[in-house]
Amino acid sequence: MKLFSRILHILLVAGSFFSGPIKVLGVRIEFMKITHVGFDDWKITLFGVAQVLSAILLAIPRTMIIGAVAYSLTYVYVAWQYFAYDQSPKFLPVLLCALPLVLVFLKRKK
């Protein structure tokens, strides 16, 4: 379980550090054309800032719970948009909401 939690931790932090700055800097990759889902440019930038901040909080052991909650809340909004605009895959934002909370559960002190 420890190995799984470390891999999950690294993947969540690395994924946010990779995709957050891309959104903040305004780089729009073709697969990121998500304006049809209800994301304007300012919402994408705000989401990128939230990803970077939650990744920083997730990377620091003392603030991991706050980072996991922030990470989950940002993806709750994304999941809501996906369901509101009937986009697919719907499972991906829901999965990204749950993974940080699973990480906190796995890393809890007994």
Summary of the structure (lengths in Angstrom):
residues: 110
radius of gyration: 14.1
end to end distance: 13.7
largest distance: 44.9
contacts: 305
relative contact order: 0.15
helix: 82%
strand: 0%
